[in-house]
């Protein structure tokens, strides 16, 4: 930083001129930008509760809110369960944009809204 003074007798204010700004290397590390949520680890009881709720939601055709873990981030789905394919471990759900598939093992939480 360099200081320069005005030569004006009327104005003896101090003017500061920035020559540059130093930023340490840790601010630019690529790891700082790749932060994501930690992967959730569900217990057997939690997985069973999600499975039970899927069955109830399928039979009642109520709207559900599903949180899933995909690509190192949480994704959220507000939908209606249309089909459960147990052999392939997928759920087919419908939202306002169409029908989609979701792997059952990626579901981390679920709530019934109706």
Order of alpha helices (4+ residues) and beta strands (2+ residues): beta-beta-alpha-beta-beta-beta-beta-beta
